[in-house]
Amino acid sequence: MATAQYKAESPATYEKVWEMFQEIGLQIKETREAIKETSQQMKETREAINETGRQINETGRQIDETGRQMKETDKRVGALTNRYGEISEHMIVPNLKLSFNALGYTFEKCSSDTKIEDFEHGIFAEADAFLENGGCVMVVEIKTKLRIDDINDHVKRMGKFRAHADFHKDTRKYYGAIAGLLMSQSEKTYALKKGFYVLEPVGETFIITTPTGPGAPKAW
């Protein structure tokens, strides 16, 4: 009868196995700590995302509020600009005849907000003030803040008035004037080079600068 034989493990083998268990235990502990740390990082990330979302919402609200305030400001500025324009027209228009008569003109009539609506020839234009007599016409544009584009637009406006006059056999000379409550020297110089009289409010009245040079003032 065969007898099973067992070989006793040496103390060194048990010690090696124990070290392996200890190493596995340490790895498990480190894994738990890593999981815990990862979990904490995920929590912090979620909180950061939530905070970022809150900040984005707050920024969006601030942008909306800024936009609303800008619209309100634009509305007020627009109303103020229109009011300044009304003041300018009421101050300038009633005194135009006397002021231009002092320059040698004899305008018999001055009207405001004169419009051309010539559907037959496709000509549409409007002037803030329109002075006239039997020999010539003065077309006046009044701006709160005079800009280069306003001057160029007045050149086009004069062309339309001239074309409309030609179609109606009006042989009078057409002159242009432009007024600005606010204007820079460069804008004033540009208007004068275009052959326009330039009107500038001074106190409760205004002064008129006459364009100089060949062909000035320009007649359309």
DOMI-445929 format. One record per residue: residue number from 1; x, z, y of N, C-alpha, C in turn. Coordinates in nm, 4 decimals. Layout:
NUM, X, Z, Y, X, Z, Y, X, Z, Y;
...
//
This chain:
1, 0.0845, 0.0000, -0.1179, 0.0000, 0.0000, 0.0000, 0.0887, 0.0000, 0.1238;
2, 0.0569, -0.1011, 0.2071, 0.1412, -0.1142, 0.3265, 0.1063, -0.0093, 0.4287;
3, 0.2004, 0.0331, 0.4971, 0.1795, 0.1380, 0.5982, 0.2149, 0.0808, 0.7351;
4, 0.1133, 0.0964, 0.8338, 0.1359, 0.0439, 0.9711, 0.2416, 0.1252, 1.0400;
5, 0.3212, 0.0616, 1.1103, 0.4281, 0.1291, 1.1812, 0.4098, 0.1112, 1.3331;
6, 0.4207, 0.2171, 1.4073, 0.4072, 0.2156, 1.5529, 0.5413, 0.2468, 1.6159;
7, 0.5686, 0.1644, 1.7191, 0.6940, 0.1833, 1.7878, 0.6670, 0.2560, 1.9190;
8, 0.7214, 0.3668, 1.9315, 0.6997, 0.4482, 2.0521, 0.7627, 0.3797, 2.1720;
9, 0.6815, 0.3754, 2.2812, 0.7338, 0.3177, 2.4058, 0.8348, 0.4137, 2.4671;
10, 0.9304, 0.3584, 2.5297, 1.0339, 0.4407, 2.5925, 0.9835, 0.4907, 2.7267;
11, 1.0352, 0.6005, 2.7765, 0.9973, 0.6533, 2.9093, 1.0172, 0.5503, 3.0171;
12, 1.1154, 0.4622, 3.0029, 1.1400, 0.3606, 3.1058, 1.0243, 0.2645, 3.1152;
13, 0.9612, 0.2359, 3.0009, 0.8472, 0.1428, 3.0008, 0.7292, 0.2050, 3.0712;
14, 0.7006, 0.3353, 3.0413, 0.5906, 0.4046, 3.1096, 0.6147, 0.4088, 3.2620;
15, 0.7370, 0.4313, 3.2987, 0.7705, 0.4402, 3.4416, 0.7463, 0.3066, 3.5106;
16, 0.7783, 0.1961, 3.4387, 0.7565, 0.0638, 3.4962, 0.6089, 0.0345, 3.5127;
17, 0.5299, 0.0730, 3.4103, 0.3843, 0.0537, 3.4175, 0.3262, 0.1336, 3.5319;
18, 0.3749, 0.2579, 3.5482, 0.3261, 0.3447, 3.6575, 0.3577, 0.2835, 3.7946;
19, 0.4763, 0.2274, 3.8055, 0.5131, 0.1632, 3.9304, 0.4209, 0.0445, 3.9609;
20, 0.3853, -0.0270, 3.8516, 0.2948, -0.1408, 3.8685, 0.1590, -0.0941, 3.9185;
21, 0.1069, 0.0171, 3.8593, -0.0217, 0.0722, 3.9041, -0.0137, 0.1176, 4.0495;
22, 0.0985, 0.1806, 4.0831, 0.1151, 0.2258, 4.2214, 0.1168, 0.1071, 4.3186;
23, 0.1863, -0.0009, 4.2745, 0.1951, -0.1211, 4.3600, 0.0569, -0.1833, 4.3764;
24, -0.0192, -0.1890, 4.2658, -0.1550, -0.2445, 4.2731, -0.2423, -0.1588, 4.3655;
25, -0.2264, -0.0262, 4.3528, -0.3031, 0.0641, 4.4384, -0.2702, 0.0433, 4.5847;
26, -0.1390, 0.0246, 4.6121, -0.0962, 0.0019, 4.7500, -0.1539, -0.1288, 4.8026;
27, -0.1526, -0.2331, 4.7168, -0.2078, -0.3618, 4.7566, -0.3580, -0.3510, 4.7847;
28, -0.4280, -0.2728, 4.7014, -0.5719, -0.2527, 4.7216, -0.5960, -0.1819, 4.8547;
29, -0.5129, -0.0813, 4.8834, -0.5248, -0.0071, 5.0092, -0.4995, -0.0979, 5.1285;
30, -0.3936, -0.1801, 5.1175, -0.3611, -0.2712, 5.2269, -0.4713, -0.3751, 5.2455;
31, -0.5275, -0.4194, 5.1304, -0.6373, -0.5170, 5.1376, -0.7581, -0.4559, 5.2067;
32, -0.7900, -0.3277, 5.1724, -0.9014, -0.2589, 5.2377, -0.8788, -0.2463, 5.3874;
33, -0.7546, -0.2109, 5.4250, -0.7221, -0.1972, 5.5680, -0.7306, -0.3312, 5.6400;
34, -0.6842, -0.4386, 5.5666, -0.6913, -0.5720, 5.6250, -0.8363, -0.6142, 5.6445;
35, -0.9198, -0.5820, 5.5415, -1.0629, -0.6141, 5.5517, -1.1268, -0.5364, 5.6667;
36, -1.0876, -0.4086, 5.6758, -1.1404, -0.3244, 5.7838, -1.0987, -0.3787, 5.9208;
37, -0.9704, -0.4201, 5.9302, -0.9189, -0.4729, 6.0568, -0.9887, -0.6048, 6.0915;
38, -1.0047, -0.6897, 5.9874, -1.0738, -0.8172, 6.0088, -1.2165, -0.7940, 6.0541;
39, -1.2807, -0.6961, 5.9911, -1.4175, -0.6619, 6.0275, -1.4251, -0.6154, 6.1732;
40, -1.3235, -0.5356, 6.2148, -1.3193, -0.4878, 6.3534, -1.2969, -0.6040, 6.4495;
41, -1.2078, -0.6943, 6.4093, -1.1820, -0.8115, 6.4930, -1.3067, -0.8983, 6.5050;
42, -1.3797, -0.9145, 6.3938, -1.5034, -0.9919, 6.3971, -1.6058, -0.9260, 6.4887;
43, -1.6115, -0.7936, 6.4829, -1.7036, -0.7209, 6.5703, -1.6668, -0.7420, 6.7165;
44, -1.5347, -0.7309, 6.7454, -1.4886, -0.7511, 6.8823, -1.5136, -0.8946, 6.9285;
45, -1.4947, -0.9897, 6.8333, -1.5206, -1.1300, 6.8661, -1.6673, -1.1519, 6.8983;
46, -1.7555, -1.0912, 6.8165, -1.8991, -1.1031, 6.8427, -1.9343, -1.0439, 6.9787;
47, -1.8733, -0.9280, 7.0086, -1.8991, -0.8653, 7.1385, -1.8480, -0.9521, 7.2529;
48, -1.7286, -1.0138, 7.2296, -1.6718, -1.1012, 7.3330, -1.7605, -1.2234, 7.3548;
49, -1.8119, -1.2792, 7.2425, -1.9020, -1.3949, 7.2522, -2.0291, -1.3580, 7.3272;
50, -2.0833, -1.2400, 7.2930, -2.2049, -1.1936, 7.3614, -2.1780, -1.1728, 7.5109;
51, -2.0595, -1.1164, 7.5421, -2.0238, -1.0932, 7.6828, -2.0052, -1.2254, 7.7559;
52, -1.9397, -1.3203, 7.6840, -1.9212, -1.4533, 7.7438, -2.0552, -1.5194, 7.7697;
53, -2.1460, -1.5063, 7.6724, -2.2795, -1.5611, 7.6901, -2.3493, -1.4986, 7.8094;
54, -2.3333, -1.3661, 7.8234, -2.3954, -1.2976, 7.9368, -2.3360, -1.3465, 8.0680;
55, -2.2017, -1.3624, 8.0677, -2.1352, -1.4111, 8.1887, -2.1789, -1.5528, 8.2228;
56, -2.1943, -1.6380, 8.1180, -2.2403, -1.7747, 8.1410, -2.3800, -1.7741, 8.2010;
57, -2.4667, -1.6881, 8.1453, -2.6025, -1.6780, 8.1993, -2.6002, -1.6300, 8.3440;
58, -2.5121, -1.5327, 8.3717, -2.5019, -1.4793, 8.5073, -2.4459, -1.5859, 8.6017;
59, -2.3450, -1.6600, 8.5514, -2.2887, -1.7682, 8.6327, -2.3933, -1.8738, 8.6615;
60, -2.4721, -1.9074, 8.5581, -2.5792, -2.0049, 8.5771, -2.6795, -1.9578, 8.6805;
61, -2.7118, -1.8276, 8.6745, -2.8062, -1.7721, 8.7714, -2.7483, -1.7796, 8.9120;
62, -2.6176, -1.7465, 8.9231, -2.5521, -1.7524, 9.0538, -2.5475, -1.8954, 9.1071;
63, -2.5216, -1.9922, 9.0162, -2.5198, -2.1328, 9.0572, -2.6579, -2.1749, 9.1080;
64, -2.7616, -2.1349, 9.0342, -2.8983, -2.1670, 9.0767, -2.9284, -2.1059, 9.2128;
65, -2.8847, -1.9806, 9.2323, -2.9093, -1.9115, 9.3592, -2.8318, -1.9781, 9.4722;
66, -2.7061, -2.0176, 9.4422, -2.6257, -2.0875, 9.5428, -2.6897, -2.2205, 9.5798;
67, -2.7383, -2.2918, 9.4784, -2.8060, -2.4181, 9.5046, -2.9293, -2.3995, 9.5909;
68, -3.0049, -2.2933, 9.5624, -3.1253, -2.2654, 9.6412, -3.0882, -2.2347, 9.7857;
69, -2.9827, -2.1541, 9.8031, -2.9384, -2.1188, 9.9374, -2.8873, -2.2417, 10.0127;
70, -2.8170, -2.3310, 9.9406, -2.7667, -2.4529, 10.0042, -2.8824, -2.5414, 10.0494;
71, -2.9855, -2.5529, 9.9643, -3.1022, -2.6325, 10.0020, -3.1701, -2.5731, 10.1248;
72, -3.1793, -2.4397, 10.1265, -3.2418, -2.3727, 10.2405, -3.1590, -2.3932, 10.3665;
73, -3.0253, -2.3852, 10.3498, -2.9367, -2.4078, 10.4647, -2.9491, -2.5502, 10.5154;
74, -2.9500, -2.6469, 10.4215, -2.9651, -2.7874, 10.4608, -3.0962, -2.8092, 10.5344;
75, -3.2001, -2.7413, 10.4868, -3.3312, -2.7536, 10.5507, -3.3262, -2.7007, 10.6936;
76, -3.2616, -2.5841, 10.7098, -3.2519, -2.5250, 10.8437, -3.1651, -2.6099, 10.9357;
77, -3.0528, -2.6597, 10.8805, -2.9643, -2.7443, 10.9612, -3.0370, -2.8719, 11.0027;
78, -3.1130, -2.9283, 10.9080, -3.1891, -3.0484, 10.9390, -3.2910, -3.0235, 11.0484;
79, -3.3602, -2.9095, 11.0385, -3.4594, -2.8753, 11.1407, -3.3922, -2.8537, 11.2758;
80, -3.2752, -2.7874, 11.2721, -3.2027, -2.7625, 11.3963, -3.1516, -2.8932, 11.4568;
81, -3.1034, -2.9831, 11.3706, -3.0558, -3.1127, 11.4181, -3.1689, -3.1922, 11.4822;
82, -3.2856, -3.1912, 11.4165, -3.4007, -3.2609, 11.4731, -3.4396, -3.2009, 11.6067;
83, -3.4305, -3.0664, 11.6148, -3.4649, -2.9992, 11.7399, -3.3672, -3.0382, 11.8508;
84, -3.2383, -3.0423, 11.8161, -3.1385, -3.0857, 11.9144, -3.1662, -3.2294, 11.9578;
85, -3.2063, -3.3139, 11.8599, -3.2366, -3.4519, 11.8935, -3.3530, -3.4624, 11.9902;
86, -3.4554, -3.3799, 11.9673, -3.5708, -3.3795, 12.0577, -3.5295, -3.3347, 12.1972;
87, -3.4460, -3.2294, 12.2031, -3.3987, -3.1799, 12.3328, -3.3199, -3.2883, 12.4048;
88, -3.2319, -3.3579, 12.3304, -3.1498, -3.4640, 12.3901, -3.2375, -3.5741, 12.4474;
89, -3.3382, -3.6166, 12.3709, -3.4241, -3.7248, 12.4156, -3.5053, -3.6837, 12.5381;
90, -3.5571, -3.5599, 12.5356, -3.6367, -3.5129, 12.6493, -3.5498, -3.4963, 12.7738;
91, -3.4226, -3.4676, 12.7553, -3.3320, -3.4491, 12.8676, -3.2821, -3.5822, 12.9208;
92, -3.2585, -3.6780, 12.8317, -3.1968, -3.8038, 12.8707, -3.2989, -3.9092, 12.9144;
93, -3.4004, -3.9331, 12.8316, -3.4929, -4.0436, 12.8568, -3.5560, -4.0410, 12.9960;
94, -3.6084, -3.9255, 13.0438, -3.6746, -3.9264, 13.1754, -3.5816, -3.9635, 13.2904;
95, -3.4510, -3.9486, 13.2718, -3.3562, -3.9744, 13.3814, -3.2809, -4.1063, 13.3675;
96, -3.3152, -4.1846, 13.2664, -3.2397, -4.3068, 13.2420, -3.2531, -4.4086, 13.3548;
97, -3.3747, -4.4305, 13.4039, -3.3948, -4.5318, 13.5078, -3.3095, -4.5032, 13.6313;
98, -3.3174, -4.3786, 13.6808, -3.2415, -4.3440, 13.8009, -3.0915, -4.3562, 13.7776;
99, -3.0463, -4.3125, 13.6598, -2.9023, -4.3150, 13.6308, -2.8491, -4.4573, 13.6228;
100, -2.9217, -4.5466, 13.5557, -2.8753, -4.6846, 13.5463, -2.8968, -4.7606, 13.6776;
101, -3.0000, -4.7225, 13.7512, -3.0188, -4.7856, 13.8827, -2.9010, -4.7544, 13.9741;
102, -2.8430, -4.6339, 13.9557, -2.7268, -4.5962, 14.0365, -2.6054, -4.6818, 14.0025;
103, -2.6088, -4.7467, 13.8852, -2.4986, -4.8345, 13.8440, -2.5244, -4.9798, 13.8838;
104, -2.6336, -5.0026, 13.9575, -2.6611, -5.1379, 14.0039, -2.7751, -5.2085, 13.9349;
105, -2.8345, -5.1438, 13.8353, -2.9506, -5.2025, 13.7681, -3.0787, -5.1658, 13.8450;
106, -3.1816, -5.2421, 13.8224, -3.3116, -5.2101, 13.8832, -3.4194, -5.2149, 13.7743;
107, -3.4084, -5.1238, 13.6822, -3.5063, -5.1219, 13.5730, -3.6407, -5.0726, 13.6253;
108, -3.7428, -5.1472, 13.5919, -3.8767, -5.1158, 13.6379, -3.9555, -5.0347, 13.5354;
109, -3.9120, -5.0411, 13.4106, -3.9891, -4.9784, 13.3036, -3.8952, -4.9117, 13.2046;
110, -3.9346, -4.7950, 13.1571, -3.8580, -4.7242, 13.0535, -3.9557, -4.6683, 12.9513;
111, -3.9401, -4.7078, 12.8280, -4.0275, -4.6598, 12.7212, -3.9426, -4.5994, 12.6099;
112, -4.0005, -4.5065, 12.5354, -3.9284, -4.4417, 12.4250, -3.9873, -4.4839, 12.2919;
113, -3.9025, -4.4716, 12.1888, -3.9438, -4.5053, 12.0511, -4.0052, -4.6441, 12.0425;
114, -3.9337, -4.7415, 12.0965, -3.9790, -4.8804, 12.0910, -3.9471, -4.9400, 11.9538;
115, -4.0465, -5.0045, 11.8930, -4.0286, -5.0584, 11.7585, -4.0495, -5.2093, 11.7563;
116, -3.9730, -5.2755, 11.6706, -3.9939, -5.4160, 11.6397, -4.0383, -5.4241, 11.4948;
117, -4.1537, -5.4827, 11.4721, -4.2035, -5.5038, 11.3366, -4.2464, -5.6498, 11.3258;
118, -4.1482, -5.7354, 11.3099, -4.1698, -5.8795, 11.3053, -4.1716, -5.9235, 11.1591;
119, -4.2889, -5.9206, 11.0986, -4.3007, -5.9558, 10.9568, -4.2769, -6.1049, 10.9341;
120, -4.3094, -6.1840, 11.0332, -4.2923, -6.3298, 11.0194, -4.1455, -6.3663, 10.9997;
121, -4.0580, -6.3004, 11.0749, -3.9154, -6.3333, 11.0680, -3.8333, -6.2256, 10.9961;
122, -3.9005, -6.1219, 10.9469, -3.8311, -6.0162, 10.8731, -3.7372, -5.9339, 10.9593;
123, -3.7790, -5.9060, 11.0828, -3.6956, -5.8282, 11.1742, -3.7635, -5.6953, 11.2035;
124, -3.6941, -5.5872, 11.1715, -3.7483, -5.4530, 11.1939, -3.6401, -5.3671, 11.2581;
125, -3.6736, -5.3060, 11.3693, -3.5766, -5.2232, 11.4409, -3.6505, -5.1239, 11.5288;
126, -3.5778, -5.0198, 11.5695, -3.6368, -4.9164, 11.6543, -3.5314, -4.8643, 11.7504;
127, -3.5719, -4.8401, 11.8747, -3.4805, -4.7871, 11.9752, -3.5378, -4.6594, 12.0334;
128, -3.4488, -4.5614, 12.0595, -3.4942, -4.4351, 12.1177, -3.5445, -4.4552, 12.2604;
129, -3.4810, -4.5479, 12.3342, -3.5244, -4.5781, 12.4711, -3.5022, -4.7256, 12.4992;
130, -3.5941, -4.7833, 12.5781, -3.5931, -4.9265, 12.6038, -3.6234, -4.9475, 12.7519;
131, -3.5195, -4.9837, 12.8286, -3.5360, -5.0072, 12.9713, -3.5370, -5.1571, 12.9961;
132, -3.6220, -5.2031, 13.0896, -3.6303, -5.3470, 13.1096, -3.6752, -5.3839, 13.2502;
133, -3.6364, -5.5029, 13.2896, -3.6879, -5.5679, 13.4093, -3.6943, -5.7167, 13.3796;
134, -3.7126, -5.7975, 13.4826, -3.7284, -5.9405, 13.4582, -3.6021, -6.0110, 13.4168;
135, -3.4860, -5.9473, 13.4343, -3.3608, -6.0154, 13.4051, -3.2810, -5.9598, 13.2890;
136, -3.3005, -5.8316, 13.2576, -3.2207, -5.7728, 13.1489, -3.2924, -5.6544, 13.0842;
137, -3.2361, -5.6117, 12.9710, -3.2907, -5.5016, 12.8911, -3.1756, -5.4091, 12.8532;
138, -3.2015, -5.2799, 12.8509, -3.1024, -5.1818, 12.8045, -3.1619, -5.1096, 12.6834;
139, -3.0962, -5.1243, 12.5688, -3.1421, -5.0604, 12.4452, -3.0566, -4.9362, 12.4219;
140, -3.1199, -4.8190, 12.4187, -3.0464, -4.6921, 12.4129, -3.0730, -4.6208, 12.2805;
141, -2.9665, -4.5788, 12.2163, -2.9756, -4.4983, 12.0943, -2.9222, -4.3589, 12.1254;
142, -2.9952, -4.2543, 12.0823, -2.9583, -4.1159, 12.1125, -2.9326, -4.0410, 11.9822;
143, -2.8154, -3.9791, 11.9717, -2.7782, -3.9040, 11.8524, -2.7366, -3.7626, 11.8895;
144, -2.7671, -3.6687, 11.8007, -2.7201, -3.5322, 11.8210, -2.5692, -3.5265, 11.8022;
145, -2.5210, -3.5778, 11.6891, -2.3768, -3.5842, 11.6605, -2.3420, -3.7305, 11.6379;
146, -2.2734, -3.7886, 11.7339, -2.2414, -3.9310, 11.7264, -2.1288, -3.9558, 11.6268;
147, -2.1499, -4.0530, 11.5387, -2.0500, -4.0906, 11.4391, -2.0224, -4.2404, 11.4488;
148, -1.9121, -4.2810, 11.3894, -1.8738, -4.4223, 11.3904, -1.9838, -4.5076, 11.3279;
149, -2.0431, -4.4585, 11.2181, -2.1504, -4.5333, 11.1521, -2.2687, -4.5554, 11.2457;
150, -2.2973, -4.4559, 11.3317, -2.4070, -4.4701, 11.4277, -2.3789, -4.5837, 11.5251;
151, -2.2534, -4.5956, 11.5662, -2.2150, -4.7019, 11.6595, -2.2276, -4.8385, 11.5926;
152, -2.1805, -4.8479, 11.4691, -2.1926, -4.9741, 11.3945, -2.3388, -5.0102, 11.3718;
153, -2.4214, -4.9102, 11.3444, -2.5650, -4.9347, 11.3266, -2.6276, -4.9869, 11.4560;
154, -2.5782, -4.9368, 11.5701, -2.6340, -4.9818, 11.6974, -2.5950, -5.1276, 11.7251;
155, -2.4768, -5.1674, 11.6802, -2.4363, -5.3080, 11.6917, -2.5356, -5.3961, 11.6147;
156, -2.5686, -5.3538, 11.4916, -2.6659, -5.4283, 11.4102, -2.8031, -5.4280, 11.4775;
157, -2.8390, -5.3127, 11.5355, -2.9686, -5.3014, 11.6036, -2.9768, -5.4003, 11.7203;
158, -2.8677, -5.4109, 11.7954, -2.8655, -5.5037, 11.9083, -2.8829, -5.6476, 11.8604;
159, -2.8226, -5.6797, 11.7481, -2.8385, -5.8137, 11.6916, -2.9824, -5.8436, 11.6553;
160, -3.0524, -5.7431, 11.6035, -3.1932, -5.7609, 11.5670, -3.2800, -5.7795, 11.6911;
161, -3.2525, -5.6994, 11.7950, -3.3292, -5.7144, 11.9185, -3.3051, -5.8525, 11.9806;
162, -3.1793, -5.8998, 11.9737, -3.1471, -6.0312, 12.0281, -3.2203, -6.1416, 11.9506;
163, -3.2178, -6.1317, 11.8174, -3.2835, -6.2319, 11.7344, -3.4337, -6.2343, 11.7611;
164, -3.4924, -6.1157, 11.7725, -3.6366, -6.1068, 11.7997, -3.6689, -6.1682, 11.9357;
165, -3.5823, -6.1427, 12.0349, -3.6027, -6.1991, 12.1682, -3.5952, -6.3520, 12.1638;
166, -3.4997, -6.4059, 12.0881, -3.4841, -6.5510, 12.0793, -3.6077, -6.6161, 12.0181;
167, -3.6604, -6.5530, 11.9138, -3.7804, -6.6089, 11.8502, -3.9000, -6.6112, 11.9454;
168, -3.8979, -6.5205, 12.0454, -4.0094, -6.5119, 12.1397, -3.9717, -6.5681, 12.2770;
169, -3.8655, -6.6499, 12.2783, -3.8213, -6.7189, 12.3993, -3.7946, -6.6223, 12.5153;
170, -3.7404, -6.5054, 12.4802, -3.6999, -6.4066, 12.5801, -3.5529, -6.4312, 12.6114;
171, -3.5243, -6.4854, 12.7287, -3.3871, -6.5238, 12.7634, -3.3121, -6.4156, 12.8411;
172, -3.3715, -6.2994, 12.8540, -3.3049, -6.1914, 12.9278, -3.1793, -6.1452, 12.8539;
173, -3.0840, -6.0898, 12.9263, -2.9640, -6.0333, 12.8656, -2.9968, -5.8936, 12.8104;
174, -2.9444, -5.8663, 12.6902, -2.9677, -5.7370, 12.6264, -2.8359, -5.6583, 12.6258;
175, -2.8393, -5.5384, 12.6844, -2.7234, -5.4496, 12.6861, -2.7517, -5.3272, 12.5991;
176, -2.6459, -5.2642, 12.5555, -2.6613, -5.1468, 12.4700, -2.5983, -5.0230, 12.5302;
177, -2.6613, -4.9097, 12.5034, -2.6065, -4.7792, 12.5450, -2.6272, -4.6820, 12.4302;
178, -2.5353, -4.5879, 12.4180, -2.5461, -4.4903, 12.3100, -2.5128, -4.3516, 12.3633;
179, -2.5955, -4.2545, 12.3276, -2.5788, -4.1174, 12.3765, -2.5508, -4.0244, 12.2601;
180, -2.4669, -3.9255, 12.2862, -2.4368, -3.8272, 12.1826, -2.4238, -3.6893, 12.2421;
181, -2.4994, -3.5945, 12.1894, -2.4872, -3.4563, 12.2362, -2.3481, -3.4034, 12.2028;
182, -2.2975, -3.4456, 12.0856, -2.1620, -3.4100, 12.0429, -2.0905, -3.5375, 12.0020;
183, -1.9698, -3.5564, 12.0508, -1.8910, -3.6724, 12.0093, -1.7427, -3.6447, 12.0340;
184, -1.6592, -3.7064, 11.9532, -1.5143, -3.6943, 11.9724, -1.4669, -3.8050, 12.0656;
185, -1.3454, -3.7918, 12.1136, -1.2893, -3.8937, 12.2018, -1.2748, -4.0266, 12.1291;
186, -1.2397, -4.0224, 12.0011, -1.2229, -4.1456, 11.9242, -1.3551, -4.2195, 11.9098;
187, -1.4635, -4.1454, 11.8899, -1.5952, -4.2082, 11.8778, -1.6390, -4.2668, 12.0120;
188, -1.6106, -4.1946, 12.1196, -1.6425, -4.2458, 12.2531, -1.5654, -4.3743, 12.2805;
189, -1.4362, -4.3745, 12.2509, -1.3521, -4.4924, 12.2725, -1.4017, -4.6110, 12.1903;
190, -1.4412, -4.5837, 12.0663, -1.4902, -4.6900, 11.9773, -1.6182, -4.7515, 12.0337;
191, -1.7084, -4.6673, 12.0827, -1.8343, -4.7172, 12.1395, -1.8080, -4.8039, 12.2624;
192, -1.7148, -4.7609, 12.3461, -1.6814, -4.8378, 12.4659, -1.6197, -4.9727, 12.4286;
193, -1.5366, -4.9750, 12.3242, -1.4758, -5.1006, 12.2789, -1.5808, -5.1974, 12.2267;
194, -1.6900, -5.1442, 12.1753, -1.7990, -5.2281, 12.1268, -1.8851, -5.2802, 12.2410;
195, -1.8520, -5.2399, 12.3648, -1.9241, -5.2895, 12.4813, -2.0443, -5.2075, 12.5213;
196, -2.0558, -5.0845, 12.4660, -2.1709, -4.9984, 12.4963, -2.1420, -4.9066, 12.6150;
197, -2.2459, -4.8778, 12.6908, -2.2405, -4.7664, 12.7845, -2.2477, -4.6387, 12.7010;
198, -2.1730, -4.5368, 12.7396, -2.1724, -4.4105, 12.6651, -2.2289, -4.3001, 12.7538;
199, -2.3315, -4.2320, 12.7015, -2.3983, -4.1245, 12.7751, -2.3592, -3.9906, 12.7137;
200, -2.3151, -3.8983, 12.7988, -2.2750, -3.7651, 12.7531, -2.3473, -3.6590, 12.8357;
201, -2.4236, -3.5706, 12.7690, -2.4925, -3.4641, 12.8426, -2.3930, -3.3687, 12.9089;
202, -2.4225, -3.3325, 13.0333, -2.3420, -3.2338, 13.1072, -2.4399, -3.1399, 13.1765;
203, -2.4467, -3.0168, 13.1272, -2.5436, -2.9225, 13.1827, -2.6843, -2.9718, 13.1591;
204, -2.7644, -2.9838, 13.2653, -2.9017, -3.0301, 13.2532, -2.9150, -3.1796, 13.2795;
205, -2.8040, -3.2488, 13.2972, -2.8067, -3.3929, 13.3199, -2.7074, -3.4599, 13.2255;
206, -2.6628, -3.5805, 13.2584, -2.5651, -3.6489, 13.1744, -2.4861, -3.7457, 13.2610;
207, -2.3716, -3.7842, 13.2083, -2.2894, -3.8829, 13.2776, -2.2841, -4.0097, 13.1936;
208, -2.2643, -4.1234, 13.2618, -2.2561, -4.2517, 13.1937, -2.1170, -4.3104, 13.2161;
209, -2.0517, -4.3440, 13.1052, -1.9214, -4.4113, 13.1136, -1.9428, -4.5602, 13.0893;
210, -1.8934, -4.6411, 13.1799, -1.9111, -4.7861, 13.1703, -1.7949, -4.8478, 13.0942;
211, -1.8229, -4.9341, 12.9972, -1.7141, -5.0013, 12.9241, -1.6395, -5.0958, 13.0167;
212, -1.5118, -5.1080, 12.9966, -1.4294, -5.1948, 13.0810, -1.3590, -5.2994, 12.9964;
213, -1.2999, -5.3976, 13.0646, -1.2293, -5.5015, 12.9939, -1.3065, -5.6315, 12.9944;
214, -1.2455, -5.7382, 12.9444, -1.3115, -5.8695, 12.9410, -1.4424, -5.8651, 12.8626;
215, -1.5478, -5.9178, 12.9199, -1.6766, -5.9240, 12.8510, -1.7505, -5.7935, 12.8428;
216, -1.7052, -5.6916, 12.9182, -1.7717, -5.5616, 12.9138, -1.8511, -5.5395, 13.0423;
217, -1.9684, -5.4798, 13.0361, -2.0381, -5.4434, 12.9135, -2.0849, -5.5678, 12.8377;
218, -2.0956, -5.5534, 12.7061, -2.1314, -5.6687, 12.6237, -2.2787, -5.7015, 12.6398;
219, -2.3085, -5.8274, 12.6547, -2.4476, -5.8747, 12.6622, -2.4815, -5.9493, 12.5343;
220, -2.5916, -5.9116, 12.4728, -2.6379, -5.9812, 12.3532, -2.7429, -6.0860, 12.3937;
//
